Amino acid sequence: MRVHVVGNVCVDTTFRLDRFPRPGETLNASEHADGLGGKGANQAVAAARTGADVRFWTAIGNDAAGAWIREQLRRDLDTSHLTMLPKESDRSTIMVDARSENLIVTGASCATAFDPLAESGFAASIERGDIVVMQGNLHPNATTACLRAAHGAGAMTIFNPSPLATGTTPHLSDVSLVIANAGEAAQLTGTGDPDAAVRELIRRGAGTAIVTLGALGCLVADGEGRIERIMAPKVAVTDTSGAGDVFCGCLAGCLAAGMDLAAAARIAVRAAAISVGRAGTLGSCPDRQEMKTLMETTEAETA
């Protein structure tokens, strides 16, 4: 069983400040750093670090940043499936304040132009039983088409609809599992009650659904709407950026290892808790040994 992650990759520049600037205001950051990021890359690396066989389908620009991105990805992933476009590589600016809250702005010209079905071997590589993971960074039409193709090929499809495209409601009929945070779930369903929202996501077509709740863990709902609440461990928070991607990627990797959804979610919650205790997006993701330990200890506790 292989995990295919289809999404974006970018150069992240993170600024740490005491507070966010007001409109028109300039602030000096206490520190700043460049790193590899993008929801697709974050989730692909997190899945790979669980030991899963991962293929990452993404687009980079034909510039120095694209070459740098390729070299960084080689640390965890096979980079032979990257598509190079005649554009500048995508970039994100991340601001993190003293409360560890974050604001993110992304320039996503490669992601929005990328058509995985037309510009890569993605469709031909899917086999029945594979897992396909997508987010909201690609053009909505490309995302819908990829999910439909993967579902039709017999793959399990995981959709993390973040960021939500303005004015677009994602189709969930080809989605085996939808993963949304509480804010996204409220936008998608029109209800601020996470329990009601997770059931509504299933009513709208998803096979199963998870609503993540940050420090409160997550809600897992099966196809019948039965809900299991999984609590997160209490940790000191340094930076929340990337934690949702660690959750999604770790969960996909655990499912590929044959775990059931609730068991995979318990491990993913703990991996995300490790992530928020560290600075950075991809840099905060647990390494392979930490993932291995999490998987072994969590399974032992529930055996």
C-alpha positions in Angstrom: 0.0 0.0 0.0 1.4 3.4 -1.0 0.5 6.9 0.2 0.2 9.5 -2.5 0.3 13.1 -1.4 -0.8 15.6 -4.0 -0.3 19.3 -3.0 2.0 22.2 -2.7 5.6 22.9 -1.6 7.1 26.2 -0.8 9.9 28.2 0.9 8.7 29.3 4.3 10.0 32.5 5.8 9.0 32.6 9.5 9.2 35.9 11.6 8.8 35.8 15.3 7.3 38.9 16.9 5.9 40.0 20.3 2.6 40.8 18.5 1.2 41.1 15.0 1.6 44.5 13.2 -1.4 46.7 12.8 -2.4 47.9 9.3 0.3 50.2 8.0 2.7 49.4 10.9 6.3 48.1 10.5 7.7 45.9 13.3 11.1 44.4 13.7 11.1 40.6 14.3 13.1 39.1 17.1 14.2 36.4 14.8 13.5 35.0 11.3 14.5 31.9 9.3 13.8 30.2 6.0 12.6 26.6 5.8 10.8 24.1 3.7 7.0 24.2 3.9 3.7 23.9 2.2 0.8 21.8 3.4 1.5 19.1 0.8 5.2 18.8 1.6 4.5 18.9 5.4 2.0 16.0 5.1 4.2 14.0 2.7 7.2 14.2 5.0 5.1 13.4 8.1 3.7 10.3 6.3 7.1 9.2 5.2 8.5 9.5 8.7 5.9 6.9 9.9 7.7 4.4 7.6 5.1 4.6 4.8 6.0 4.3 1.1 5.2 7.9 0.0 5.0 9.5 -3.4 4.7 13.3 -3.4 3.1 14.9 -6.5 3.8 18.7 -6.6 5.1 21.5 -8.8 8.2 23.7 -8.3 9.5 26.7 -10.3 12.4 26.7 -12.6 14.4 28.9 -10.3 17.0 28.7 -7.6 14.3 28.3 -5.0 13.0 25.3 -6.9 16.4 23.6 -6.9 16.7 24.3 -3.1 13.3 22.8 -2.5 14.2 19.6 -4.4 17.4 19.2 -2.3 15.5 19.7 0.9 12.8 17.1 0.0 15.5 14.5 -0.8 16.1 14.1 2.9 12.8 12.3 3.3 11.2 11.7 -0.1 11.8 10.4 -3.6 11.8 13.7 -5.7 11.3 12.0 -9.1 7.7 13.0 -9.2 8.1 16.7 -8.9 6.9 18.7 -11.9 8.9 21.8 -12.9 6.9 24.8 -14.2 8.1 28.0 -15.9 7.3 30.0 -12.9 8.8 31.3 -9.6 8.6 28.7 -6.8 5.9 29.2 -4.2 6.7 31.1 -1.0 5.0 31.6 2.4 5.5 34.3 5.0 4.6 33.2 8.5 4.3 35.5 11.5 4.3 33.9 15.0 3.5 36.1 18.0 4.3 35.7 21.7 1.2 33.7 22.3 2.3 31.2 19.6 -0.5 32.2 17.3 0.3 32.5 13.6 -0.6 34.4 10.5 0.3 32.9 7.0 0.3 34.5 3.5 1.3 32.3 0.6 2.2 33.1 -3.0 1.0 30.0 -4.8 1.5 30.4 -8.5 2.9 26.9 -9.0 0.3 25.2 -6.9 -2.7 26.9 -8.5 -1.3 26.2 -12.0 -0.5 22.6 -11.4 -2.7 19.9 -13.0 -1.5 16.6 -11.6 -3.7 14.6 -14.1 -2.3 16.3 -17.1 1.3 17.1 -16.0 2.4 14.1 -14.0 2.1 10.3 -13.8 -0.2 10.5 -10.8 -3.3 8.8 -12.2 -1.4 5.9 -13.8 0.5 5.2 -10.6 -2.6 4.7 -8.3 -3.4 1.1 -7.4 -6.4 -0.3 -5.6 -5.9 0.1 -1.8 -3.5 3.0 -2.0 -4.1 6.1 0.0 -4.4 9.5 -1.7 -4.1 12.7 0.4 -5.0 16.2 -0.8 -5.4 19.7 0.6 -6.9 22.9 -0.6 -3.8 24.5 -2.3 -4.4 23.4 -5.8 -7.1 24.8 -8.1 -10.4 23.5 -6.9 -11.2 21.9 -10.3 -7.8 20.0 -10.2 -8.5 18.8 -6.6 -12.0 17.6 -7.5 -10.7 15.7 -10.6 -7.8 14.1 -8.7 -10.1 12.9 -5.9 -12.6 11.5 -8.4 -9.8 9.7 -10.3 -8.3 8.2 -7.1 -11.7 7.2 -5.8 -12.5 5.6 -9.1 -9.3 3.6 -9.0 -10.1 2.1 -5.7 -7.9 4.3 -3.5 -8.8 5.6 -0.1 -9.1 9.4 -0.4 -8.2 11.7 2.4 -9.1 15.4 1.9 -7.9 18.2 4.2 -9.8 21.2 2.7 -7.3 23.8 3.9 -7.0 26.6 2.8 -10.7 26.9 1.8 -11.1 28.4 -1.6 -13.2 31.6 -1.5 -16.7 31.0 -2.9 -16.1 27.3 -3.4 -17.7 24.4 -1.4 -15.7 21.2 -1.9 -17.4 18.1 -3.1 -17.2 15.3 -0.6 -18.8 12.4 -2.6 -15.3 11.1 -3.6 -13.8 11.5 -0.2 -13.3 8.5 2.1 -12.1 10.7 5.0 -12.3 14.5 5.4 -10.1 16.2 8.0 -10.9 19.8 9.0 -10.1 21.9 12.0 -13.0 23.5 14.0 -13.0 26.7 12.0 -12.9 25.0 8.7 -15.6 22.6 9.7 -17.8 25.5 10.8 -17.3 27.2 7.4 -18.1 24.1 5.5 -21.2 23.1 7.5 -22.6 26.4 8.9 -22.5 25.1 12.5 -20.0 26.1 15.2 -20.8 22.9 17.2 -17.9 20.5 16.3 -20.1 17.4 17.1 -22.8 18.6 14.8 -20.2 19.6 12.2 -18.5 16.3 12.1 -21.8 14.5 11.5 -22.8 17.1 8.8 -19.6 16.4 6.9 -20.6 12.8 6.6 -24.2 13.7 5.6 -22.6 15.8 2.8 -20.9 12.8 1.3 -17.7 12.0 3.2 -17.3 8.3 4.2 -15.8 9.3 7.6 -14.8 12.6 9.2 -12.4 14.1 11.7 -12.6 17.5 13.2 -9.4 18.6 15.0 -9.7 20.7 18.1 -6.2 21.8 18.8 -5.3 21.4 22.5 -8.6 19.5 23.0 -7.6 16.7 20.5 -10.1 15.6 17.8 -13.5 14.1 17.1 -13.6 11.0 14.9 -16.9 10.1 13.3 -17.6 6.9 11.4 -20.0 6.4 8.5 -22.9 6.0 10.8 -22.2 9.3 12.6 -20.9 7.6 15.8 -18.3 9.9 17.4 -15.2 9.1 19.4 -13.4 12.0 21.2 -9.6 11.6 21.4 -7.9 13.9 23.9 -4.5 15.5 23.3 -1.7 15.4 25.8 -1.1 18.7 27.6 2.1 20.4 26.3 3.8 23.8 26.4 3.0 25.5 23.1 5.8 27.2 21.1 4.4 27.4 17.6 1.2 25.9 16.2 2.0 26.3 12.5 2.3 22.9 10.7 0.7 20.9 13.5 -2.4 20.2 11.4 -0.2 18.9 8.6 1.7 16.6 11.0 -1.7 15.2 12.2 -2.8 14.5 8.6 0.4 13.0 7.3 0.9 10.9 10.4 -2.6 9.7 10.3 -2.3 8.7 6.6 1.0 6.8 7.4 -0.6 5.0 10.3 -3.6 3.9 8.1 -1.1 2.6 5.5 0.5 0.5 8.3 -2.9 -1.2 8.8 -4.2 0.6 11.8 -7.9 1.4 12.2 -9.0 5.1 12.1 -9.3 5.7 15.9 -5.8 4.2 16.6 -4.3 6.2 13.8 -5.9 9.4 15.2 -4.6 8.7 18.7 -1.0 8.6 17.3 -1.6 11.6 15.0 -2.8 13.7 18.0 0.3 12.9 19.9 2.6 13.7 16.9 0.8 17.0 16.5 1.4 17.7 20.3 5.1 17.2 19.8 5.0 19.6 16.8 3.4 22.5 18.7 6.2 22.3 21.3 8.8 23.3 18.6 9.4 26.2 16.3 8.8 26.0 12.6 6.5 24.2 10.2 8.2 21.2 8.7 11.0 21.6 11.1 8.7 20.8 14.0 7.6 17.4 12.7 8.7 14.4 14.7 11.6 12.5 13.1 11.4 8.8 12.1 12.6 7.5 15.5 10.1 9.6 17.3 7.3 8.5 15.0 8.3 4.8 15.5 8.3 5.2 19.3 4.9 7.0 19.2 3.4 4.2 17.0 4.8 1.4 19.2 3.9 2.9 22.6 0.4 4.0 21.6 -0.4 0.6 20.1 0.9 -1.1 23.3 -1.3 1.1 25.5 -4.4 0.2 23.6 -3.6 -3.5 23.1 
